[in-house]
Amino acid sequence: MNKLALILRSILLSAALAGSALAAETVDINTADAATLDRVLDRVGPSKAEAIVAHRKQHGAFKSADELAEVKGIGLSTIELNRERIKVGAGARATAPAAAAKPKPKAPAPASN
């Protein structure tokens, strides 16, 4: 009976840990402050978090998580480790200029007599 209880406890513990891993906190890299980036992202400490914020201020918002690799000290392995936690939302850079995105209204056709 003790073996069965041990197995059941192991299964319950595994399920609890898996559930907490699935509910990992996410962070918007375009709006988060350094403290939040440091807290949420694995392998990102205070100095790397500050570097992310400084890069964002200098170059504008990120349009993808992969652009974090442009930040000194952030590599692709860190991005992959955190991909499920990273959101790219508010302020994401547009891929085309705003003027190109809006078509100009057409002039009315001349009336025929």
Rosetta blueprint (number, residue, H / E / L):
1 M L
2 N H
3 K H
4 L H
5 A H
6 L H
7 I H
8 L H
9 R H
10 S H
11 I H
12 L H
13 L H
14 S H
15 A H
16 A H
17 L H
18 A H
19 G H
20 S H
21 A H
22 L H
23 A L
24 A L
25 E L
26 T L
27 V E
28 D E
29 I L
30 N L
31 T L
32 A L
33 D L
34 A H
35 A H
36 T H
37 L H
38 D H
39 R H
40 V H
41 L L
42 D L
43 R L
44 V L
45 G L
46 P H
47 S H
48 K H
49 A H
50 E H
51 A H
52 I H
53 V H
54 A H
55 H H
56 R H
57 K H
58 Q H
59 H H
60 G L
61 A L
62 F L
63 K L
64 S L
65 A H
66 D H
67 E H
68 L H
69 A H
70 E H
71 V L
72 K L
73 G L
74 I L
75 G L
76 L H
77 S H
78 T H
79 I H
80 E H
81 L H
82 N H
83 R L
84 E L
85 R L
86 I E
87 K E
88 V L
89 G L
90 A L
91 G L
92 A L
93 R L
94 A L
95 T L
96 A L
97 P L
98 A H
99 A H
100 A H
101 A H
102 K L
103 P L
104 K L
105 P L
106 K L
107 A L
108 P L
109 A L
110 P L
111 A L
112 S L
113 N L
